[in-house]
Amino acid sequence: MAGPPVLYFENAAGRLFADPLGFLRAMWSSQPRGPEDARGLFTHMTEALQHYGWSRILINQVGMRRFTPQEQEWVANEWLPHAVREGGYRHGAVLVSPDVMTRLATAFITTKIQGLPLVYHSFDEEEVAVSWLLRQVQ
């Protein structure tokens, strides 16, 4: 039986956990963050995928503050292509925020994955998201 997820990285933007089931858990914080905090969290996501040889991330945005337009552009145009190319990122299960503006900011990013071997699915329940993620081939 697998143990509990292990903290991998933490800053004002959120926390990353290595889940022994074979995926990364990204828990976005509801606290104020600076642009360097969001970039730091994303950078460590890529590093964790490389470190563990994983391709899957469970992204919990339930309490997250929405992305700024600058964060949206950076994630869509710089981080995502890099995470796919260098980190092996292939599957993202997103636990969506109840805030419509946060959902729209995330939707902007997920529409930019055309041409990348990356699949995102949105979920309201963690158990359903984890189940989907575990069915995705590494």
Backbone as ProteinMPNN parsed JSONL, in Angstrom:
{"seq_chain_A": "MAGPPVLYFENAAGRLFADPLGFLRAMWSSQPRGPEDARGLFTHMTEALQHYGWSRILINQVGMRRFTPQEQEWVANEWLPHAVREGGYRHGAVLVSPDVMTRLATAFITTKIQGLPLVYHSFDEEEVAVSWLLRQVQ", "coords_chain_A": {"N_chain_A": [[0.847, -1.19, 0.0], [0.5, 2.227, -0.802], [2.088, 5.108, 0.616], [1.397, 8.338, 2.184], [1.161, 11.395, 0.185], [4.213, 13.197, -0.465], [5.722, 16.207, 0.541], [7.154, 18.245, -1.883], [7.825, 20.797, -2.821], [7.31, 24.208, -1.815], [5.798, 27.411, -1.834], [4.597, 30.86, -1.823], [2.68, 30.681, -3.824], [1.755, 28.066, -3.845], [1.733, 24.481, -3.13], [3.658, 21.589, -3.891], [3.303, 18.133, -4.208], [4.705, 14.9, -4.129], [3.086, 12.196, -5.205], [2.782, 8.885, -4.126], [1.418, 7.207, -5.831], [2.22, 7.786, -8.332], [2.151, 10.328, -9.569], [2.221, 13.945, -9.78], [1.092, 16.274, -7.376], [-0.33, 19.381, -7.495], [-1.071, 21.979, -5.488], [-2.718, 24.799, -5.477], [-2.474, 27.913, -3.778], [-4.609, 30.101, -1.838], [-3.571, 32.42, -1.082], [-2.11, 35.742, -1.443], [0.144, 36.227, -4.192], [3.29, 36.745, -5.826], [4.57, 37.425, -9.164], [6.933, 35.975, -9.419], [6.541, 33.922, -7.631], [4.513, 32.283, -8.764], [5.843, 31.516, -11.109], [7.979, 30.142, -9.956], [6.641, 27.963, -8.754], [5.614, 26.673, -11.042], [8.036, 26.104, -12.381], [9.213, 24.294, -10.613], [7.344, 22.268, -10.872], [7.955, 21.208, -13.401], [10.585, 20.343, -12.881], [10.076, 18.385, -10.926], [8.574, 16.491, -12.39], [10.579, 15.646, -14.15], [12.454, 14.634, -12.307], [11.099, 12.46, -11.06], [10.316, 11.024, -13.261], [7.744, 11.169, -14.235], [4.558, 11.862, -15.869], [2.211, 13.044, -15.303], [-0.059, 15.355, -13.727], [-1.983, 16.335, -10.963], [-3.942, 19.022, -10.568], [-4.904, 21.28, -8.301], [-7.08, 23.791, -8.189], [-8.997, 24.909, -6.622], [-9.062, 26.845, -4.486], [-7.562, 28.817, -5.609], [-6.19, 31.984, -6.575], [-6.989, 33.925, -9.419], [-5.121, 33.678, -12.505], [-2.899, 36.233, -13.594], [-2.976, 38.339, -16.555], [-0.328, 38.4, -17.539], [0.81, 36.137, -16.315], [-0.792, 34.17, -17.499], [-0.006, 34.371, -20.235], [2.743, 33.731, -20.039], [2.668, 31.102, -18.975], [1.192, 29.74, -20.979], [2.68, 30.222, -23.35], [5.4, 29.835, -22.784], [6.003, 28.159, -20.438], [4.314, 25.788, -20.695], [5.006, 24.584, -23.314], [7.722, 24.04, -22.724], [7.513, 22.372, -20.442], [6.269, 20.144, -21.545], [8.095, 19.38, -23.532], [10.629, 19.18, -22.181], [10.036, 18.215, -19.617], [8.349, 16.08, -19.937], [5.633, 16.244, -19.569], [2.302, 15.18, -19.875], [-0.379, 14.665, -19.113], [-2.96, 16.383, -17.495], [-5.008, 16.764, -14.751], [-7.46, 18.802, -13.715], [-8.716, 20.242, -10.865], [-11.293, 22.273, -10.652], [-11.791, 25.764, -9.979], [-14.379, 27.38, -8.076], [-14.742, 29.977, -8.783], [-15.647, 31.947, -11.445], [-14.005, 33.664, -12.984], [-11.444, 32.744, -12.471], [-11.671, 30.235, -13.612], [-11.996, 30.997, -16.307], [-9.507, 32.193, -16.823], [-7.856, 29.982, -16.608], [-8.922, 28.422, -18.654], [-8.118, 29.893, -20.877], [-5.398, 29.279, -20.959], [-5.44, 26.461, -21.284], [-6.493, 26.229, -23.815], [-4.398, 26.754, -25.42], [-2.856, 24.562, -25.972], [-2.829, 23.283, -28.362], [-1.393, 21.194, -30.766], [0.493, 20.237, -29.013], [1.532, 17.266, -27.277], [-0.422, 16.838, -25.086], [-2.929, 16.398, -22.658], [-5.692, 17.796, -21.097], [-8.107, 17.563, -18.51], [-11.015, 18.681, -16.853], [-12.304, 18.695, -13.535], [-14.686, 18.326, -10.845], [-14.568, 16.836, -8.584], [-12.149, 15.363, -6.502], [-11.61, 12.567, -6.263], [-12.624, 11.487, -8.655], [-11.021, 12.812, -10.483], [-8.458, 11.81, -9.794], [-8.843, 9.109, -10.355], [-9.227, 9.215, -13.164], [-6.706, 10.236, -13.888], [-4.984, 8.168, -13.103], [-5.615, 6.252, -14.95], [-4.382, 7.104, -17.214], [-1.758, 6.589, -19.49], [1.611, 6.396, -18.579]], "CA_chain_A": [[0.0, 0.0, 0.0], [1.274, 3.462, -0.931], [2.006, 6.036, 1.726], [0.823, 9.646, 1.858], [1.988, 12.25, -0.674], [5.355, 13.824, 0.207], [5.951, 17.581, 0.106], [8.306, 18.403, -2.768], [8.153, 22.22, -2.917], [6.263, 25.093, -1.312], [6.022, 28.856, -1.779], [3.339, 31.593, -1.65], [1.719, 30.285, -4.863], [1.159, 26.775, -3.533], [2.591, 23.371, -2.711], [3.75, 20.43, -4.776], [3.484, 16.878, -3.496], [4.966, 13.685, -4.9], [2.138, 11.175, -4.78], [3.366, 7.565, -4.378], [0.676, 6.53, -6.896], [2.924, 8.044, -9.584], [1.85, 11.614, -10.198], [2.494, 15.151, -9.0], [-0.069, 17.035, -6.909], [-0.095, 20.823, -7.379], [-2.135, 22.578, -4.681], [-2.592, 26.253, -5.526], [-2.847, 28.609, -2.554], [-5.522, 31.245, -1.951], [-2.826, 33.573, -0.579], [-1.521, 36.605, -2.476], [1.427, 35.746, -4.715], [3.934, 37.58, -6.818], [4.836, 36.693, -10.403], [8.039, 35.035, -9.223], [6.015, 32.765, -6.909], [3.85, 31.414, -9.733], [6.89, 30.946, -11.968], [8.713, 29.171, -9.143], [5.837, 26.757, -8.616], [5.612, 26.001, -12.345], [9.386, 25.59, -12.647], [9.39, 23.087, -9.793], [6.518, 21.21, -11.46], [8.757, 20.581, -14.458], [11.699, 19.633, -12.243], [9.557, 17.185, -10.256], [8.261, 15.515, -13.433], [11.857, 15.102, -14.603], [13.06, 13.889, -11.201], [10.397, 11.198, -10.823], [10.012, 10.348, -14.518], [6.291, 11.152, -14.347], [3.974, 12.668, -16.948], [0.86, 13.416, -14.879], [-0.203, 16.296, -12.612], [-3.294, 16.691, -10.433], [-3.827, 20.46, -10.312], [-6.029, 21.722, -7.479], [-7.248, 25.241, -8.291], [-10.241, 25.248, -5.925], [-8.933, 28.1, -3.751], [-6.549, 29.63, -6.282], [-6.461, 33.297, -7.155], [-6.88, 33.809, -10.878], [-3.866, 34.069, -13.143], [-2.857, 37.548, -14.236], [-2.732, 38.188, -17.997], [1.089, 38.094, -17.75], [0.993, 34.733, -15.958], [-1.443, 33.382, -18.55], [0.851, 34.374, -21.427], [3.98, 32.998, -19.749], [2.363, 29.674, -18.853], [0.759, 29.211, -22.274], [3.673, 30.346, -24.42], [6.751, 29.43, -22.39], [6.094, 27.005, -19.548], [3.701, 24.562, -21.224], [5.855, 23.895, -24.298], [8.933, 23.557, -22.053], [7.153, 21.254, -19.565], [5.993, 18.996, -22.4], [9.336, 19.001, -24.222], [11.724, 18.845, -21.259], [9.578, 17.529, -18.408], [7.539, 14.905, -20.241], [4.257, 16.483, -19.137], [1.36, 14.665, -20.863], [-1.764, 14.615, -18.643], [-3.295, 17.261, -16.389], [-6.359, 16.692, -14.201], [-7.636, 20.081, -13.038], [-9.846, 20.455, -9.968], [-11.581, 23.654, -11.023], [-12.213, 26.75, -8.991], [-15.761, 27.82, -8.211], [-14.709, 31.346, -9.29], [-15.731, 31.924, -12.906], [-12.871, 34.367, -13.587], [-10.312, 31.821, -12.382], [-11.925, 29.22, -14.648], [-11.726, 31.598, -17.618], [-8.055, 32.374, -16.958], [-7.308, 28.641, -16.854], [-9.376, 28.004, -19.988], [-7.243, 30.56, -21.846], [-4.149, 28.505, -21.028], [-5.649, 25.11, -21.815], [-6.773, 26.292, -25.258], [-3.123, 26.991, -26.113], [-2.069, 23.327, -26.051], [-2.936, 22.685, -29.691], [-0.106, 20.795, -31.315], [1.317, 19.618, -27.971], [1.001, 15.971, -26.842], [-0.857, 17.088, -23.716], [-4.374, 16.313, -22.49], [-6.247, 18.316, -19.856], [-9.521, 17.347, -18.211], [-11.457, 19.407, -15.672], [-13.108, 17.898, -12.611], [-15.189, 18.956, -9.625], [-14.299, 15.938, -7.464], [-10.783, 14.846, -6.518], [-11.579, 11.117, -6.488], [-12.853, 11.262, -10.085], [-9.815, 13.311, -11.162], [-7.375, 10.848, -9.544], [-9.178, 7.899, -11.11], [-8.916, 9.493, -14.569], [-5.26, 10.4, -14.015], [-4.347, 6.858, -12.978], [-5.871, 5.486, -16.176], [-3.571, 7.642, -18.307], [-0.49, 5.887, -19.636], [2.793, 7.211, -18.261]], "C_chain_A": [[0.884, 1.242, 0.0], [1.069, 4.35, 0.29], [1.39, 7.355, 1.291], [1.735, 10.422, 0.9], [3.055, 12.964, 0.16], [5.568, 15.224, -0.356], [7.241, 17.666, -0.693], [8.773, 19.854, -2.806], [6.98, 23.024, -2.382], [6.719, 26.534, -1.419], [4.656, 29.531, -1.661], [2.276, 31.176, -2.665], [1.049, 28.952, -4.543], [2.182, 25.741, -3.112], [2.544, 22.265, -3.751], [4.04, 19.203, -3.927], [3.777, 15.764, -4.49], [4.018, 12.619, -4.366], [2.715, 9.803, -5.106], [2.597, 6.747, -5.427], [1.247, 6.847, -8.282], [2.527, 9.301, -10.317], [2.156, 12.75, -9.231], [1.172, 15.796, -8.609], [0.345, 18.493, -6.766], [-1.3, 21.439, -6.674], [-1.933, 24.095, -4.667], [-3.142, 26.876, -4.253], [-3.85, 29.728, -2.85], [-4.838, 32.537, -1.501], [-2.337, 34.461, -1.732], [-0.16, 36.051, -2.908], [1.971, 36.782, -5.678], [4.209, 36.761, -8.062], [5.968, 35.68, -10.257], [7.583, 33.783, -8.474], [5.349, 31.784, -7.869], [4.887, 30.75, -10.638], [7.688, 29.884, -11.218], [7.95, 27.869, -9.0], [5.821, 25.976, -9.932], [6.976, 25.384, -12.668], [9.639, 24.309, -11.866], [8.476, 21.948, -10.25], [7.317, 20.462, -12.523], [9.896, 19.77, -13.856], [11.234, 18.341, -11.572], [9.2, 16.101, -11.278], [9.535, 14.845, -13.934], [12.457, 14.184, -13.544], [12.433, 12.503, -11.033], [10.125, 10.405, -12.096], [8.518, 10.219, -14.749], [5.826, 12.033, -15.494], [2.636, 13.277, -16.549], [0.883, 14.367, -13.682], [-1.678, 16.441, -12.262], [-3.174, 18.137, -9.971], [-5.069, 20.926, -9.562], [-6.071, 23.248, -7.479], [-8.462, 25.737, -7.506], [-10.149, 26.591, -5.201], [-8.015, 29.106, -4.413], [-7.065, 31.016, -6.688], [-6.228, 33.179, -8.654], [-5.497, 34.233, -11.367], [-3.98, 35.487, -13.679], [-2.679, 37.329, -15.741], [-1.27, 37.838, -18.31], [1.388, 36.63, -17.418], [0.389, 33.823, -17.025], [-0.536, 33.258, -19.773], [2.117, 33.553, -21.197], [3.726, 31.498, -19.685], [2.05, 29.083, -20.221], [1.879, 29.173, -23.3], [5.071, 29.858, -24.066], [6.761, 28.145, -21.556], [5.528, 25.733, -20.16], [4.565, 23.877, -22.28], [7.121, 23.31, -23.67], [8.619, 22.319, -21.195], [6.87, 19.992, -20.374], [7.29, 18.475, -23.003], [10.395, 18.474, -23.256], [11.28, 18.018, -20.053], [8.762, 16.279, -18.671], [6.086, 15.024, -19.809], [3.282, 16.045, -20.232], [-0.102, 14.726, -20.442], [-1.951, 15.514, -17.427], [-4.751, 17.111, -15.997], [-6.54, 17.928, -13.33], [-8.9, 20.066, -12.181], [-10.167, 21.945, -10.05], [-12.07, 24.493, -9.847], [-13.698, 27.059, -9.166], [-15.855, 29.246, -8.782], [-14.649, 31.35, -10.816], [-14.543, 32.616, -13.568], [-11.6, 33.51, -13.531], [-10.451, 30.733, -13.435], [-11.603, 29.768, -16.037], [-10.232, 31.785, -17.855], [-7.375, 31.041, -17.244], [-7.695, 28.156, -18.247], [-8.528, 28.649, -21.082], [-5.969, 29.748, -22.055], [-4.388, 27.152, -21.693], [-6.024, 25.108, -23.288], [-5.497, 26.467, -26.069], [-2.304, 25.716, -26.31], [-2.152, 22.655, -27.414], [-1.547, 22.396, -30.239], [0.833, 20.161, -30.301], [0.698, 18.28, -27.585], [0.598, 16.021, -25.372], [-2.376, 17.073, -23.666], [-4.738, 16.855, -21.111], [-7.697, 17.875, -19.731], [-9.823, 18.088, -16.926], [-12.404, 18.551, -14.857], [-13.579, 18.749, -11.442], [-14.861, 18.13, -8.39], [-12.914, 15.311, -7.599], [-10.724, 13.356, -6.836], [-11.732, 10.783, -7.974], [-11.621, 11.695, -10.876], [-8.66, 12.324, -11.009], [-7.618, 9.57, -10.342], [-8.847, 8.076, -12.594], [-7.397, 9.535, -14.782], [-4.545, 9.038, -13.975], [-4.588, 5.972, -14.197], [-5.033, 5.962, -17.363], [-2.21, 6.949, -18.317], [0.643, 6.861, -19.349], [3.542, 7.603, -19.491]], "O_chain_A": [[1.887, 1.303, 0.71], [0.006, 4.339, 0.912], [0.914, 7.481, 0.163], [2.931, 10.144, 0.812], [2.837, 13.292, 1.327], [5.595, 15.415, -1.572], [8.293, 17.217, -0.239], [9.975, 20.12, -2.821], [5.825, 22.608, -2.469], [7.873, 26.853, -1.134], [3.656, 28.854, -1.425], [1.083, 31.307, -2.389], [-0.099, 28.729, -4.927], [3.325, 26.058, -2.784], [1.524, 22.04, -4.402], [4.901, 19.223, -3.048], [3.172, 15.695, -5.559], [4.134, 12.192, -3.218], [3.105, 9.566, -6.25], [3.079, 5.703, -5.864], [0.826, 6.265, -9.282], [2.558, 9.346, -11.546], [2.327, 12.541, -8.03], [0.242, 15.858, -9.414], [1.261, 18.811, -6.007], [-2.413, 21.422, -7.2], [-1.085, 24.61, -3.939], [-4.152, 26.422, -3.715], [-3.924, 30.231, -3.97], [-5.439, 33.611, -1.531], [-2.172, 33.99, -2.857], [0.582, 35.486, -2.104], [1.234, 37.578, -6.259], [4.098, 35.535, -8.033], [5.952, 34.637, -10.91], [8.159, 32.709, -8.65], [5.597, 30.581, -7.793], [4.807, 29.549, -10.898], [8.032, 28.846, -11.784], [8.532, 26.789, -9.109], [5.995, 24.757, -9.934], [7.049, 24.264, -13.172], [10.211, 23.355, -12.392], [8.8, 20.78, -10.035], [7.348, 19.232, -12.539], [10.145, 18.639, -14.273], [11.919, 17.32, -11.642], [9.49, 14.925, -11.06], [9.572, 13.629, -14.123], [12.913, 13.083, -13.854], [13.137, 11.504, -10.883], [9.744, 9.236, -12.024], [8.067, 9.267, -15.388], [6.587, 12.841, -16.025], [1.994, 13.949, -17.356], [1.693, 14.233, -12.766], [-2.519, 16.642, -13.139], [-2.384, 18.44, -9.076], [-6.162, 20.962, -10.127], [-5.233, 23.911, -6.867], [-8.907, 26.867, -7.706], [-11.073, 27.398, -5.295], [-7.72, 30.149, -3.829], [-8.218, 31.18, -7.086], [-5.368, 32.419, -9.099], [-4.807, 35.031, -10.733], [-5.037, 35.892, -14.163], [-2.273, 36.244, -16.159], [-1.001, 37.071, -19.234], [2.125, 35.961, -18.143], [0.994, 32.821, -17.407], [-0.327, 32.158, -20.284], [2.518, 32.77, -22.058], [4.472, 30.711, -20.268], [2.587, 28.036, -20.581], [2.014, 28.197, -24.038], [5.845, 29.504, -24.954], [7.429, 27.172, -21.905], [6.195, 24.698, -20.147], [4.836, 22.683, -22.151], [7.547, 22.215, -24.036], [9.365, 21.34, -21.216], [7.197, 18.89, -19.935], [7.551, 17.272, -22.988], [10.99, 17.426, -23.502], [12.051, 17.215, -19.528], [8.503, 15.5, -17.755], [5.385, 14.018, -19.695], [3.404, 16.473, -21.379], [-0.984, 14.827, -21.295], [-1.203, 15.424, -16.453], [-5.639, 17.311, -16.825], [-5.852, 18.085, -12.321], [-10.008, 19.9, -12.691], [-9.398, 22.778, -9.569], [-12.662, 24.002, -8.886], [-14.216, 27.006, -10.281], [-16.927, 29.67, -9.215], [-13.709, 30.818, -11.406], [-14.112, 32.179, -14.635], [-10.778, 33.554, -14.448], [-9.472, 30.35, -14.075], [-11.0, 29.07, -16.853], [-9.745, 31.559, -18.963], [-6.429, 30.976, -18.029], [-6.882, 27.545, -18.941], [-8.251, 28.019, -22.102], [-5.52, 29.554, -23.185], [-3.624, 26.745, -22.568], [-5.886, 24.08, -23.952], [-5.525, 26.338, -27.293], [-1.165, 25.787, -26.771], [-1.603, 21.57, -27.602], [-0.65, 23.237, -30.185], [1.862, 19.602, -30.68], [-0.527, 18.154, -27.563], [1.186, 15.346, -24.527], [-3.038, 17.659, -24.522], [-4.179, 16.441, -20.096], [-8.427, 17.819, -20.721], [-8.998, 18.127, -16.014], [-13.2, 17.786, -15.4], [-12.959, 19.754, -11.093], [-14.87, 18.649, -7.274], [-12.547, 14.799, -8.656], [-9.865, 12.929, -7.607], [-11.047, 9.899, -8.488], [-11.223, 11.024, -11.828], [-7.96, 12.032, -11.978], [-6.692, 9.019, -10.936], [-8.255, 7.189, -13.21], [-6.875, 8.947, -15.729], [-3.607, 8.804, -14.737], [-3.827, 5.035, -14.438], [-4.982, 5.296, -18.397], [-1.594, 6.754, -17.27], [0.635, 8.0, -19.815], [4.561, 8.289, -19.401]]}, "name": "protein", "num_of_chains": 1, "seq": "MAGPPVLYFENAAGRLFADPLGFLRAMWSSQPRGPEDARGLFTHMTEALQHYGWSRILINQVGMRRFTPQEQEWVANEWLPHAVREGGYRHGAVLVSPDVMTRLATAFITTKIQGLPLVYHSFDEEEVAVSWLLRQVQ"}
